Amino acid sequence: MDQDRVWWTHVVFEGWQERPGPRYQRLAEALLHAVDRRMVVDGARVPAERSLADALGVSRGTVVAAFEHLVGAGVLERRQGAGTFVLGRPPWTSRSDTAVASLLLRRVAATSEAIDLSFSVPAGTSHLPPIGELPLGSTFTGHGLDPFGDATLRSAIAEHLTHHQRLPTTPEQVLVTSGAQQALTLLGRALLSPSTKVIAGCPGYPGFAAAFLGADRELLPVAVDDAGVDPDAVARAAHRRGDLVLYVMPTGHNPTGAISSAARRRALLDVAAQSGITVVEDLALADLVLDPGEPAPAPLAASSDRVVVVGSLSKLMWAGLRIGWIRADPALLERVARWKAADDLATSAPAQAIAVALLEAIDDTWLHAHRRALASRRDHLVQLIGGQLPAWRTRTPAAGLSLWVELPLEHADTFVHAAAAHGVVVAPGSAACSDTRHLAGVRLSFAETLETLELAVERLASAWELHSQDVAATPREPSR
Ligand SMILES: Cc1ncc(COP(=O)(O)O)c(C=O)c1O
């Protein structure tokens, strides 16, 4: 199987014939466009001229002319005896924004008819409880620029954590942010010194590194299993490393949807205590524990002061609201508030007022009904994939809004592009991992309606059929 050649002919050079100009120029433009869109990364070796010419149905001379053109423009480089390589466009290819940028680019590339399953968020607002008219005049007083957040919302979040997430919290322990993404950005600034090392599970939340680590900090990736991050792997990564922060998602892991057992949580806390690790516990998905019965074990922060929590209304309510929070010791929040003020002064007051109204409008009955509805979408998607894509490996997620699927491929990126061309946008495993593990995975949201999920799986099944035929039919490029 040579996925690499399929990638080049079906993704990188896709649609080259429709471009204007002579053939060599059309090929050069298609390759340049792929470099600009980060479909081809800096340092990649382009296929040999003859095999590319055969695959594209053009003469070798045409491919040579296209490459020469790009060598002259500084986009490609020929290395004696080794082949032709992409030099890339350095200013916007920095490591820390790669995952987010590639997801957003993929979304921008999608047409309006495409079904977007790439984000782990509600598909719209129709599930929200009614909140009536906002009493704007009496709600908004003063300048509305408190970097800690509106006092009523801080109380409502504290109440929500105490009663719905088993995490006793006071309003003084809460700082409101513009989503959990900003919470991670602010915490990264407040917690990390130049020597701090950050440990996180692989696969993990694609937006974490870009938000928390900043531009040049390296992540220490550790294994994730069915119960979340492996404490033994954390202990090994922590050995003799000095100042450390560990990032975990024990109540709803993104992308797997796993919930860590009580024993796993205790083991993580033990490792953290032994190695003096500060833990960032991301509870963004903790409101969406989907199966009735035993509730998830209490958050790590309920039994340890070394744990700082980030949370969000993006998953339960609506991502466009941009309301999240940090739950931490008030002394740490003082430091965070300075970064918050520097970043955006304060979170939007109307968004905070809507968040208060939404939190006041929900109760246990609403939460149970909402979780049941999501669980039936999840089960439907698992069943559709089992029936139409039996070679895909899925595991039913216990929490969250997405399904993590492993494809029988070495690398799922090419298929992700093929799926987008068939009208379904999914998130590639390569975005969920800072190392090369889990490249075969894709993440699919099940937040859409049952009908939309059915259409999406039909499209994915036809994309898969063509893609697997292409991969099987392409001979492996000889390695040099
Ligand atoms: C685990 C996790 N943390 C944080 C975020 C960021 O969420 P927000 O929309 O609140 O910024 C997400 C969103 O996908 C997430 O899945």
The ligand as a MOL file (V3000), in Angstrom:
LIG
                    3D

  0  0  0     0  0            999 V3000
M  V30 BEGIN CTAB
M  V30 COUNTS 16 16 0 0 0
M  V30 BEGIN ATOM
M  V30 1 C -11.1720 19.1530 26.1960 0
M  V30 2 C -11.4050 20.5280 25.6630 0
M  V30 3 N -10.8880 21.5890 26.3200 0
M  V30 4 C -11.0850 22.8390 25.9040 0
M  V30 5 C -11.8090 23.1050 24.7710 0
M  V30 6 C -12.0150 24.5320 24.3480 0
M  V30 7 O -13.3520 24.8650 24.5580 0
M  V30 8 P -13.9680 26.3230 24.4870 0
M  V30 9 O -14.9240 26.3210 23.3500 0
M  V30 10 O -14.6360 26.5250 25.8020 0
M  V30 11 O -12.8510 27.2980 24.2890 0
M  V30 12 C -12.3510 22.0590 24.0380 0
M  V30 13 C -13.1080 22.3000 22.8000 0
M  V30 14 O -13.1890 21.5120 21.9080 0
M  V30 15 C -12.1520 20.7300 24.5060 0
M  V30 16 O -12.6650 19.6760 23.8740 0
M  V30 END ATOM
M  V30 BEGIN BOND
M  V30 1 1 1 2
M  V30 2 1 2 3
M  V30 3 2 2 15
M  V30 4 2 3 4
M  V30 5 1 4 5
M  V30 6 1 5 6
M  V30 7 2 5 12
M  V30 8 1 6 7
M  V30 9 1 7 8
M  V30 10 2 8 9
M  V30 11 1 8 10
M  V30 12 1 8 11
M  V30 13 1 12 13
M  V30 14 1 12 15
M  V30 15 2 13 14
M  V30 16 1 15 16
M  V30 END BOND
M  V30 END CTAB
M  END
